[in-house]
Every structure is written in C-alpha cells, then in structure tokens.
Amino acid sequence: MLGDFTSNARDAELEAHIVEQHPWDMPEVSAVELVRGSSDYVRWLEQVTISEA
C-alpha cells in the first residue's frame, strides 16, 4: 500500500500516473477525504499539495 497526498484538483493526474507506471494490470487507486485534522497538520498538508503548475 502506498499513501500519497494530493489535492482534488490533481487527483486525476496522480491516478493516471499510477495506472501508467504500475506493473499490475489493475492497480488499486482510492482516495480518502480528510474530514478533520489539527490546524497545524491541515496547514502543512495545504502547503505540500499546492500545485507547482
């Protein structure tokens, strides 16, 4: 199992990359929405998932 963080805006891009690069024919790609978190954690998560595009 691989855990990765991304924004909703980049979710499809990450999924496409995983499916393209993974050796399995049908790798599992799932998303878990963060409903609540400490303010420091949520602030950090927002900072690390900002698109560089």
Secondary structure as UniProt FT lines:
FT   HELIX           8..10
FT   HELIX           11..21
FT   HELIX           39..48
//
